[in-house]
Amino acid sequence: TLISQLRISAVSIPSNIAEGSGRNTDKEFIQFLFITYGSSCELDTQIELSKRLNFISDKEFNTITSEINEIQKMIFKLKDKLLNNVAK
């Protein structure tokens, strides 16, 4: 169901960050951040579907989408910082 997919995607984001941070190298962590970003895209799509199916209001959609976009920005900033460390 859509609800279970939303839960899986939402849980996957912090879980992959945690798993990646526990890896031995920044390069490995970066791989997990790419996976994390993919999960955030899945979540964004599921929220869009929820809106189109009238499961959530426009206001809820806008709030959640904004929060997902902020999370995506944080993922990219962390990835870029780690990429700079790897390049040194």
Z-matrix of the N, CA and C atoms (Angstrom, degrees):
N
C 1 1.449
C 2 1.522 1 110.25
N 3 1.310 2 115.36 1 165.14
C 4 1.458 3 120.43 2 -179.84
C 5 1.527 4 111.12 3 -64.43
N 6 1.305 5 117.00 4 -38.49
C 7 1.471 6 120.00 5 179.84
C 8 1.524 7 110.88 6 -61.89
N 9 1.316 8 117.35 7 -44.26
C 10 1.467 9 119.23 8 179.72
C 11 1.522 10 111.13 9 -66.19
N 12 1.331 11 117.57 10 -36.19
C 13 1.469 12 120.91 11 177.43
C 14 1.528 13 110.86 12 -66.59
N 15 1.328 14 116.98 13 -39.13
C 16 1.466 15 120.87 14 176.15
C 17 1.525 16 110.42 15 -60.98
N 18 1.305 17 115.98 16 -44.44
C 19 1.475 18 120.24 17 -179.75
C 20 1.525 19 111.20 18 -63.83
N 21 1.318 20 116.41 19 -44.03
C 22 1.465 21 120.54 20 -179.85
C 23 1.524 22 110.60 21 -60.90
N 24 1.321 23 116.96 22 -47.40
C 25 1.465 24 120.72 23 -179.78
C 26 1.523 25 111.25 24 -63.49
N 27 1.328 26 116.38 25 -44.43
C 28 1.460 27 120.68 26 -178.09
C 29 1.532 28 111.59 27 -64.13
N 30 1.314 29 117.15 28 -40.03
C 31 1.466 30 121.07 29 179.21
C 32 1.523 31 110.92 30 -72.77
N 33 1.307 32 116.89 31 -32.53
C 34 1.460 33 121.80 32 -177.91
C 35 1.530 34 112.51 33 -63.57
N 36 1.320 35 117.44 34 -32.96
C 37 1.471 36 120.93 35 -176.51
C 38 1.536 37 111.20 36 -61.05
N 39 1.321 38 119.85 37 -61.39
C 40 1.473 39 118.31 38 -179.90
C 41 1.529 40 112.89 39 -68.61
N 42 1.334 41 116.58 40 -28.65
C 43 1.461 42 119.57 41 -179.61
C 44 1.527 43 111.33 42 -65.06
N 45 1.327 44 117.11 43 -43.02
C 46 1.461 45 120.27 44 178.92
C 47 1.520 46 112.20 45 -69.74
N 48 1.323 47 117.33 46 -34.36
C 49 1.464 48 119.81 47 175.15
C 50 1.526 49 109.41 48 -63.57
N 51 1.318 50 116.39 49 -44.74
C 52 1.466 51 120.48 50 179.93
C 53 1.527 52 110.87 51 -63.55
N 54 1.315 53 116.64 52 -45.42
C 55 1.468 54 119.46 53 179.97
C 56 1.525 55 111.05 54 -63.88
N 57 1.317 56 116.65 55 -43.43
C 58 1.460 57 120.42 56 179.69
C 59 1.513 58 112.73 57 -63.20
N 60 1.327 59 116.69 58 -38.39
C 61 1.469 60 119.80 59 -179.44
C 62 1.523 61 111.81 60 -67.95
N 63 1.317 62 116.28 61 -21.29
C 64 1.454 63 120.77 62 178.66
C 65 1.516 64 113.89 63 -87.18
N 66 1.309 65 117.16 64 -1.33
C 67 1.459 66 120.90 65 179.18
C 68 1.517 67 111.22 66 -77.14
N 69 1.317 68 115.91 67 169.22
C 70 1.460 69 121.39 68 -173.07
C 71 1.525 70 114.31 69 -78.17
N 72 1.334 71 117.67 70 -27.54
C 73 1.456 72 119.18 71 -174.45
C 74 1.524 73 111.09 72 -131.56
N 75 1.335 74 115.23 73 159.15
C 76 1.462 75 120.53 74 174.97
C 77 1.515 76 110.68 75 -63.43
N 78 1.326 77 117.23 76 -34.23
C 79 1.460 78 121.34 77 179.72
C 80 1.533 79 110.39 78 -60.72
N 81 1.327 80 116.71 79 -42.22
C 82 1.465 81 120.35 80 177.46
C 83 1.525 82 110.67 81 -66.26
N 84 1.328 83 116.02 82 -40.91
C 85 1.462 84 120.98 83 179.18
C 86 1.530 85 109.79 84 -60.55
N 87 1.316 86 117.07 85 -41.54
C 88 1.462 87 121.40 86 179.83
C 89 1.524 88 110.64 87 -59.44
N 90 1.337 89 117.21 88 -41.10
C 91 1.466 90 120.56 89 177.71
C 92 1.525 91 111.14 90 -58.02
N 93 1.326 92 116.51 91 -41.42
C 94 1.459 93 120.29 92 179.37
C 95 1.525 94 111.08 93 -69.35
N 96 1.323 95 117.12 94 -30.22
C 97 1.463 96 119.71 95 176.76
C 98 1.526 97 111.19 96 -68.90
N 99 1.330 98 117.25 97 -33.56
C 100 1.463 99 119.74 98 174.39
C 101 1.534 100 109.96 99 -64.92
N 102 1.308 101 116.79 100 -41.16
C 103 1.466 102 121.26 101 176.89
C 104 1.524 103 109.65 102 -63.65
N 105 1.337 104 116.00 103 -42.38
C 106 1.460 105 121.47 104 178.83
C 107 1.520 106 110.75 105 -59.50
N 108 1.341 107 116.20 106 -44.16
C 109 1.462 108 119.64 107 178.99
C 110 1.526 109 110.41 108 -62.12
N 111 1.318 110 116.89 109 -40.29
C 112 1.462 111 120.29 110 176.97
C 113 1.520 112 112.02 111 -59.80
N 114 1.319 113 116.01 112 -40.79
C 115 1.466 114 119.96 113 177.60
C 116 1.526 115 111.23 114 -64.42
N 117 1.330 116 116.29 115 -37.10
C 118 1.468 117 119.12 116 178.20
C 119 1.533 118 110.75 117 -66.98
N 120 1.320 119 116.87 118 -33.93
C 121 1.470 120 120.34 119 176.23
C 122 1.525 121 110.65 120 -68.22
N 123 1.323 122 116.80 121 -39.45
C 124 1.464 123 120.48 122 175.62
C 125 1.523 124 109.86 123 -60.36
N 126 1.329 125 116.55 124 -46.37
C 127 1.453 126 121.08 125 -179.74
C 128 1.528 127 110.47 126 -60.88
N 129 1.324 128 116.59 127 -42.77
C 130 1.458 129 121.21 128 178.76
C 131 1.530 130 110.96 129 -59.90
N 132 1.315 131 116.64 130 -42.58
C 133 1.466 132 121.14 131 178.38
C 134 1.521 133 111.16 132 -64.95
N 135 1.313 134 116.72 133 -41.77
C 136 1.465 135 120.74 134 179.98
C 137 1.528 136 111.64 135 -65.66
N 138 1.322 137 116.09 136 -34.85
C 139 1.465 138 119.78 137 176.19
C 140 1.529 139 109.66 138 -68.04
N 141 1.327 140 116.24 139 -40.25
C 142 1.473 141 120.12 140 176.31
C 143 1.527 142 110.51 141 -60.07
N 144 1.316 143 116.67 142 -44.00
C 145 1.467 144 120.00 143 177.58
C 146 1.525 145 111.38 144 -62.76
N 147 1.319 146 115.98 145 -39.94
C 148 1.469 147 120.28 146 178.42
C 149 1.517 148 111.26 147 -59.61
N 150 1.323 149 116.03 148 -40.36
C 151 1.468 150 120.46 149 178.32
C 152 1.530 151 110.31 150 -67.44
N 153 1.325 152 116.47 151 -47.01
C 154 1.474 153 120.09 152 -178.34
C 155 1.524 154 112.00 153 -62.28
N 156 1.321 155 116.42 154 -29.77
C 157 1.462 156 120.88 155 178.73
C 158 1.529 157 112.07 156 -89.37
N 159 1.336 158 115.34 157 5.23
C 160 1.471 159 122.40 158 179.27
C 161 1.526 160 113.38 159 61.81
N 162 1.341 161 115.94 160 32.50
C 163 1.460 162 120.31 161 174.72
C 164 1.522 163 111.24 162 -84.53
N 165 1.335 164 117.04 163 -23.23
C 166 1.455 165 121.86 164 177.62
C 167 1.525 166 109.07 165 -132.83
N 168 1.319 167 115.46 166 155.84
C 169 1.470 168 121.12 167 -179.37
C 170 1.520 169 110.86 168 -80.09
N 171 1.325 170 115.42 169 167.41
C 172 1.465 171 120.33 170 175.89
C 173 1.525 172 110.61 171 -59.99
N 174 1.323 173 116.28 172 -40.25
C 175 1.467 174 120.48 173 -179.87
C 176 1.529 175 110.89 174 -63.33
N 177 1.319 176 117.39 175 -45.71
C 178 1.465 177 121.23 176 177.50
C 179 1.525 178 110.90 177 -62.14
N 180 1.327 179 115.70 178 -43.07
C 181 1.460 180 120.64 179 178.45
C 182 1.523 181 110.93 180 -58.35
N 183 1.317 182 116.44 181 -48.87
C 184 1.465 183 120.49 182 -178.27
C 185 1.524 184 111.85 183 -62.53
N 186 1.315 185 116.79 184 -41.67
C 187 1.463 186 121.06 185 179.31
C 188 1.518 187 111.03 186 -63.97
N 189 1.314 188 116.65 187 -49.43
C 190 1.469 189 121.21 188 -177.64
C 191 1.527 190 110.82 189 -65.73
N 192 1.313 191 116.89 190 -43.76
C 193 1.464 192 120.76 191 179.73
C 194 1.520 193 111.02 192 -61.33
N 195 1.312 194 116.44 193 -40.67
C 196 1.463 195 120.82 194 177.67
C 197 1.528 196 110.69 195 -62.19
N 198 1.329 197 116.75 196 -42.05
C 199 1.465 198 120.99 197 179.16
C 200 1.533 199 110.96 198 -66.16
N 201 1.308 200 117.01 199 -40.52
C 202 1.470 201 120.25 200 177.48
C 203 1.524 202 110.00 201 -62.95
N 204 1.323 203 117.14 202 -42.49
C 205 1.463 204 120.43 203 178.73
C 206 1.527 205 111.58 204 -61.50
N 207 1.324 206 117.69 205 -39.07
C 208 1.464 207 121.20 206 177.29
C 209 1.529 208 110.89 207 -64.90
N 210 1.315 209 116.23 208 -41.77
C 211 1.470 210 120.86 209 177.39
C 212 1.525 211 109.99 210 -61.78
N 213 1.321 212 117.11 211 -42.87
C 214 1.461 213 120.78 212 178.86
C 215 1.528 214 111.35 213 -62.13
N 216 1.316 215 116.99 214 -39.72
C 217 1.469 216 120.56 215 176.86
C 218 1.528 217 110.55 216 -62.78
N 219 1.334 218 117.20 217 -41.69
C 220 1.459 219 120.63 218 179.14
C 221 1.526 220 111.39 219 -64.86
N 222 1.328 221 116.60 220 -39.70
C 223 1.469 222 121.01 221 177.67
C 224 1.523 223 109.60 222 -60.21
N 225 1.337 224 116.87 223 -46.45
C 226 1.468 225 120.34 224 -179.12
C 227 1.521 226 112.06 225 -65.64
N 228 1.321 227 117.41 226 -39.05
C 229 1.470 228 119.71 227 178.82
C 230 1.525 229 110.47 228 -64.04
N 231 1.317 230 116.75 229 -42.21
C 232 1.459 231 120.29 230 178.54
C 233 1.527 232 110.24 231 -65.49
N 234 1.322 233 116.48 232 -43.45
C 235 1.461 234 120.85 233 178.52
C 236 1.526 235 110.59 234 -60.04
N 237 1.325 236 117.09 235 -45.61
C 238 1.466 237 120.95 236 179.68
C 239 1.523 238 111.65 237 -62.41
N 240 1.323 239 116.85 238 -40.43
C 241 1.465 240 120.66 239 178.11
C 242 1.530 241 110.29 240 -62.50
N 243 1.314 242 116.47 241 -43.79
C 244 1.469 243 119.84 242 179.31
C 245 1.525 244 111.24 243 -68.10
N 246 1.326 245 117.34 244 -37.27
C 247 1.458 246 120.46 245 176.98
C 248 1.532 247 110.91 246 -61.92
N 249 1.318 248 116.97 247 -38.25
C 250 1.466 249 120.56 248 176.72
C 251 1.519 250 111.01 249 -64.12
N 252 1.335 251 117.36 250 -37.34
C 253 1.471 252 121.09 251 177.40
C 254 1.523 253 110.74 252 -66.44
N 255 1.328 254 116.57 253 -40.31
C 256 1.460 255 121.21 254 -179.25
C 257 1.527 256 110.81 255 -66.65
N 258 1.340 257 115.95 256 -36.40
C 259 1.458 258 121.40 257 -177.76
C 260 1.538 259 113.04 258 -70.79
N 261 1.322 260 117.00 259 -19.43
C 262 1.477 261 120.26 260 -177.29
C 263 1.506 262 112.14 261 -76.65
